[in-house]
Amino acid sequence: MDQIEHGRLRVAIEAVAPEIDGGRHPIKRVIGEKVVVEADIFADGHDALSAVLKFRHAQSADWSESPMSPLGNDRWRGEFTVQRIGSYRYTLEAWVDHFKSWRNDLQKRIQAEQDVSVELRAGARLVEETAARTNGEDAQLLRAWAKEISTGDPATLPQRTQRALDNAMAGLMAKHPDRRFATRHAAELCVVVEPVLARFGAWYEMFPRSCPGRATAHGTFKDVEAHLPRIAEMGFDVLYFPPIHPIGSAFRKGKNNNPLCRPGEPGSPWGIGSAEGGHKSIHPELGTLKDFRRLVQKGRAMKIEIALDIAWQCSPDHPWVREHPEWFKKRPDGSIQYAENPPKKYEDIYPLDFECDDWRGLWQELKSVIDFWIEQGVRVFRVDNPHTKALWFWEWMLGEVRGAHPEVIFLSEAFTRPKLMYLLAKLGFTQSYNYFPWRNTKGELTDYFKELTRTSVREFFRANLWPNTPDILTQYLQYGGRPAFMTRLVLAATLGASYGLYGPAFELCVNKAREINSEEYLNSEKYEIKDWDLNQAGNLTDLITRVNRIRRENPALQSNDHLEFHTVDNEQIIAYSKATEKSDNVILTVVNLDPHHVQNGWLALSLDELGIEPANAFQVHDLLTGERHLWHGARNYVQLNPAFVPAAIFRLRRRIRTERDFDYFL
Amino acid sequence: MDQIEHGRLRVAIEAVAPEIDGGRHPIKRVIGEKVVVEADIFADGHDALSAVLKFRHAQSADWSESPMSPLGNDRWRGEFTVQRIGSYRYTLEAWVDHFKSWRNDLQKRIQAEQDVSVELRAGARLVEETAARTNGEDAQLLRAWAKEISTGDPATLPQRTQRALDNAMAGLMAKHPDRRFATRHAAELCVVVEPVLARFGAWYEMFPRSCPGRATAHGTFKDVEAHLPRIAEMGFDVLYFPPIHPIGSAFRKGKNNNPLCRPGEPGSPWGIGSAEGGHKSIHPELGTLKDFRRLVQKGRAMKIEIALDIAWQCSPDHPWVREHPEWFKKRPDGSIQYAENPPKKYEDIYPLDFECDDWRGLWQELKSVIDFWIEQGVRVFRVDNPHTKALWFWEWMLGEVRGAHPEVIFLSEAFTRPKLMYLLAKLGFTQSYNYFPWRNTKGELTDYFKELTRTSVREFFRANLWPNTPDILTQYLQYGGRPAFMTRLVLAATLGASYGLYGPAFELCVNKAREINSEEYLNSEKYEIKDWDLNQAGNLTDLITRVNRIRRENPALQSNDHLEFHTVDNEQIIAYSKATEKSDNVILTVVNLDPHHVQNGWLALSLDELGIEPANAFQVHDLLTGERHLWHGARNYVQLNPAFVPAAIFRLRRRIRTERDFDYFL
């Protein structure tokens, strides 16, 4: 700030929140959500201040304003609601409000029975100055008022004093404040506004080539089309496919990641590119581009979005290797550098060289891939290993795509170092994978979800919780059997407004790993086509369906904003609640984390947080089993049997005062 | 950042600390201190990184660099020492280090017994590229090395591999890194470097007109000159005077702030300005400007700085009122607006109007006052009520003065709202008054000093602890008698590297307030000349002298950097330690906060923090009483009698291993 120019701006604005890294990165909201902004606002001395929160949609030049209110200790708060997709700007403005100070002081003087005749003239002067800046009726009213309070013989002083405190006039003054010396917060902050699916959704991952009920050896988009109603019935919002592009044959991996591939083995969908095309082509055995577009439309009609996997890497057979050798690193022997994690070598994968001289050309081509699939109707992308690609590429690419298509959603597959994972979210990814798969104990889950929901992380990082993926079969699932799958399903679906399953393997509780201490599936679907029998005994289809229905019927589970943990005197039982902002929907989830034993304990609810009066009984209605219990007070007994259902998802129903009603729980 | 231009900069730098409000404000250090800088530094992928901390004195165009090291979880740390007064800039730079990656990978490949012949050629290529950017001997060495490792028949591979890992060559490569795509931290940060007195000093406040031992009714600078040796002997570094300017007579306040002033009453020194002059003049009864300059020089010779009080306010008789009526607010009746806190009126004080049209002229004049006193030799200023003057004025004024006179120190009298108090520190005040006077219980003291020393506050806010001032006689002192004064003295002098006393009243344990629930002294020196008899029985002169000597002899007490609180099982006893960075000087202070009763309890020391091995006995040497105790282990008994001394200031002396030495404690 050039102090010598701004010497008369007396107000300081500090510690604005939310503000990510000093405004370097935007915060995130979905349509209809509030942005609540707080800041330290103060000036020298003891004058009264006024402050406004300014906001505008990025496509509008005009600022709207909402007033901010003091919370005590110089902290102020204001809010606005984001009504349109895209992005908004927000900032703050505050000023010394001489009229407000004058009015406060006048009240004190009156109370002390001082002569206020000179003060009334001082007030009238402020009102006249305001009238001079104002037009029309307001100006007339103010002028008349100024005259009224400042002129007249001493006998009229009591009436004039009364009139000076007129609320309507104070309102008129507040409407036309003197903001010549207002301080504007130095940063113009940004909030990216996305569709509700960015916050709330259930994802189902499947390999279309293994689509159940298919007619031929290799599943097709048409098979998936026939399968769609089942996915819809289970209550999923997104159907996500691993890469659907032609698969290379050079160094193709066989079953169980065998470096030797036997003839006829299909290869990994992540080995992208062959003579038949690259990232803008479809693996011929899956069908045609037309089939794909049709599937996308069919899905949308059933409220299912098809999500594509974006993996920026190439098989040695990818057309880019031939057409753009400059986008790859060369080894001293002239060959192209394959992927490595020394001493491991991945000769079937060529990474793109983001440090190459033609990085601009590379960036444009990669973006054109996204544009291509958006043209085909895709609105949801899952990005493979974004943490191994240039960081600012993502910021640029996501910004460009979002500028043209603000409705498009990107899920980042970033199982990586925490700071890098968070930066990818700041750079524009809508959602992210995260450490949920490896948070299994009560302490681990509590700490992690407090970090995600109670720190500034909540402003830019949206977790999508996956108990399993084709790459991740956790030890907890390997050794916990069916109860472990139920537990992790309930945790994912109730702790996270967004969650996903690697579907068929999860429905069937597949839990054999390739080897001890590995999280790879035995006979992984990544390298072979699977024949899933989804009607197999013990499948979790009904439970998943029920859980998804509970999520759709209870808005509390559709956001992570009001997550509270409650105490249980048993380390194997975790309890937490979610509530809507007005607490008109409250869900209490209690989960037995021990897949092997019945566990019980005493739950100590924070009734305050739940909006329950300690004196009144309340009903807890287990939406999984349908059972209802009448509870009273904070301390309640819970027992959960993993052999049956290791969790309860209680809807809390508060008592209605009139007991004459039969159904008196709300 | 323009991403499209910086696409190849792969490293992100985040969460830099210290960095106050995104670099908006500088941090503070004194000469010889270290600046330890940490940041999150990471890139996409798995390549090795290198990072440097860059720093330069503001008057130098050339950056120096010191290497940063990883601490784990992508956190890096580096440091530099500030050797010159003034200000330094610092920032960070980090880059992907391909040679480091190559070398790490080579080691893994060798361990896995892979053929590395192509890898050696890849390494040689990196070395050759470096040689091409380099001159002289280094370039020759690198070229020879590249040739050596990359050429030769297969039989020489083991020797060449060995040679490739040569440390000297790796050092040479680190000396010439490829920093084309280095990321520079966006902000250039600032550290203000001040003299040691900014961190460590004991202040003594006195009214020169009440100087003990004076010849006439009104004390003079000459009297103070005679008094200086006593102040020096007591161990004070700063002798601070309330305003020394001519005192106005209009609305002059009488004894005990009486609105009616009797003839001959001297008035308050804060009623500045009369026909005899304003802020650049000296109250005639104190002496001449020449006397004052002489006093400043005499003081400096005894290592005492004279501190002046800067109060930007005027008596109605101040020359500015006549010469610059535009710097004051007018009331509607044409009179000048006096100070008010409605319904209270302070008609003897005219505040300056920082919103006036000629604010630039006002700022310049105020700054010229500081410049004037600096010309007279003053190096230390205490600023009265800075929180009622324009904030950016301070930033500008302190910046300008410090630019020309970086050795000058400003103490802010900001007993105000915490955020405003901190902002004044950020804007450039060297030190600040604070809430110490009202923090009396163990919990209050512990919480407050943790806030001051363990949060980012420590980087910009230096507390100067005053148990009393002419305005503040706390209830604790009023009701606790002499033991309360001893307790607060020890707390101030050991919790704070800087502390101060309103001297005569403190030495004599003056504790009569004007009325109940008031912190004003009865017969306050602000409104009358006092005849202090400093030899009165019960005076604290010896204790103060001893405490100041302990502070000078123990570097641990000269900084607040390593303050630790220790547990005592008695709420009335507080225990804390301070240590030098290398723990070669450790002071443990134990204080009885109850001025009325003997208190005892068990102290549980954090031996780890104190650098003491639990197995070894250690000596605690009470520097107040001279007593020595042999302690063993964390748990030790303490008892403190307020009637004697309510505190112990222990120097910890660790055992030296050779027990043959008689004096085996260090």
Interface residues (C-beta under 8 A of the other chain):
Chain A: M1 Q3 I4 H6 G7 R8 L9 R10 A12 E14 A15 D21 G22 R24 D40 F42 A43 D44 G45 H46 N73 D74 V96 D105 K108 R109 Q111 A112 Q114 V118 R121 A122 A124 R125 S150 F181 A186 R331 P332 D333 E340 N341 P342 P343 F354 E355 W359 R360 W363 H387 T388 K389 A390 L391 W392 F393 E395 W396 R417 P418 K419 L420 L423
Chain B: M1 Q3 I4 H6 G7 R8 L9 R10 A12 E14 A15 D21 G22 R24 D40 F42 A43 D44 G45 H46 N73 D74 V96 D105 K108 R109 Q111 A112 Q114 V118 R121 A122 A124 R125 F181 A186 R331 P332 D333 E340 N341 P342 P343 F354 E355 W359 R360 W363 H387 T388 K389 A390 L391 W392 F393 E395 W396 R417 P418 K419 L420 L423
